[in-house]
């Protein structure tokens, strides 16, 4: 059975490095992209298990015949 978790958001930041700084002073935790600058902060990087694959969007010119025929589309 999955447990529904509701995060308690303390703040929003505009920069990844600002978030890393807040985490490094034990302000909380963050879910963020893995960036090179994280190696300069006192943070532990954990990998998220059971990630959801990103959606795949297809686009094409509907006027062209066979633009999205499925050939080579996974």
C-alpha positions as CSV (number, residue, x, y, z in Angstrom):
1,X,0.0,0.0,0.0
2,X,1.4,3.4,-1.0
3,X,1.4,6.2,1.6
4,X,0.3,9.6,0.3
5,X,2.9,12.2,1.4
6,X,2.1,15.9,1.5
7,X,5.2,18.1,1.6
8,X,5.4,21.1,3.9
9,X,7.1,23.7,1.7
10,X,9.1,26.2,3.7
11,X,10.3,28.5,0.9
12,X,10.9,28.9,-2.8
13,X,14.2,29.9,-4.4
14,X,15.2,31.0,-7.8
15,X,18.7,29.5,-7.8
16,X,19.8,25.9,-7.4
17,X,22.9,27.1,-5.4
18,X,20.6,29.0,-3.0
19,X,18.7,25.7,-2.4
20,X,21.9,23.8,-1.8
21,X,23.0,26.4,0.7
22,X,19.8,26.1,2.7
23,X,20.1,22.3,2.7
24,X,23.7,22.5,3.8
25,X,22.7,24.5,6.9
26,X,20.0,22.0,7.8
27,X,17.1,24.2,6.8
28,X,15.4,21.2,5.2
29,X,15.6,18.9,2.2
30,X,15.2,19.5,-1.5
31,X,14.4,17.7,-4.7
32,X,16.5,19.3,-7.4
33,X,18.6,18.5,-10.4
34,X,22.0,17.1,-9.9
35,X,24.4,20.0,-10.6
36,X,28.1,20.2,-10.4
37,X,28.0,22.9,-7.8
38,X,26.6,20.4,-5.2
39,X,30.1,19.1,-4.7
40,X,31.0,22.4,-3.0
41,X,28.2,22.1,-0.3
42,X,28.0,19.9,2.7
43,X,25.0,17.9,1.4
44,X,24.2,14.2,1.0
45,X,22.8,13.3,-2.5
46,X,20.3,10.5,-2.5
47,X,19.0,8.8,-5.6
48,X,15.2,8.6,-6.0
49,X,14.0,5.1,-6.6
50,X,10.9,4.2,-8.7
51,X,11.1,7.4,-10.8
52,X,8.3,8.1,-13.3
53,X,9.6,8.2,-16.9
54,X,9.2,11.6,-18.5
55,X,6.3,12.0,-21.0
56,X,7.1,11.7,-24.7
57,X,5.6,14.3,-26.9
58,X,5.4,14.0,-30.7
59,X,4.8,16.8,-33.1
60,X,4.6,17.0,-36.8
61,X,3.0,18.6,-39.8
62,X,-0.4,17.1,-40.3
63,X,-0.5,18.3,-43.9
64,X,2.5,16.1,-44.8
65,X,1.4,12.5,-45.4
66,X,3.2,10.1,-43.2
67,X,4.8,12.8,-40.9
68,X,3.9,10.7,-37.9
69,X,3.4,7.3,-39.6
70,X,5.0,5.6,-36.6
71,X,8.1,4.5,-38.6
72,X,11.0,4.7,-36.2
73,X,8.8,6.0,-33.3
74,X,9.3,4.2,-30.0
